[in-house]
């Protein structure tokens, strides 16, 4: 006996701030949210490991065009590391490979963390998803192979101890894209002379987005369609750090046809070179993203529908 007809997929534009649960991959979380919304098109803005929880912005419809901007954004995490034990994976999933005595106190931990502020170089874990010859490093590791990895430059913008109890240290870090927090925990453990591994990781910020308005999958499942739609942020939530530019009717059509505009024709006074979010003066609709400079405004990515309106 065949099941009933499938519910039609919906054309949605917007951003969902999801609080991803423990044990679920980013892709699985995306699939579940897409199914709840019956959305036609959706994507996420960078992965969180199954053992990590916290902020996972999901993009629907036109918002998927701007997901790359969050991939490039700084991230903020709260992490807990266990001192004295190193594991094969650098986190609690791996097997213990070495145990050492812990002789440091909280003051020593604070001093050690300061050494990692600013520009540093990380050697990615063999259990990372970084690819070598088209194959993730973790596949080599699971096969018992170790391959040479080059150091990757990253930037640690802020790093501070939240709590230090017995052998567990919880810290907050704001870092550039590409930073491996479990590698950071391992390196801090080495700096303390006792080794360490990550036991918990929660992402609290991506760019200007935070957990303040995030919702869980369980909460979404209890809402009706209207309530769920109200939890969607506007598409330009991904672009809040960009300056806003407004175009009048005469130049809006030209912009949406991908034409370059003279800055003298744009409804703005002082505009520095760089990327901007562009709106129609009439109705405040987001039109897309452009690059300003050398006297012109050059369209980069355009919004082709008006299903989800926003104002600067």
Order of alpha helices (4+ residues) and beta strands (2+ residues): beta-alpha-beta-beta-alpha-beta-beta-beta-alpha-beta-beta-beta-alpha-beta-beta-alpha-beta-beta-alpha-alpha-beta-alpha-beta-beta-beta-beta
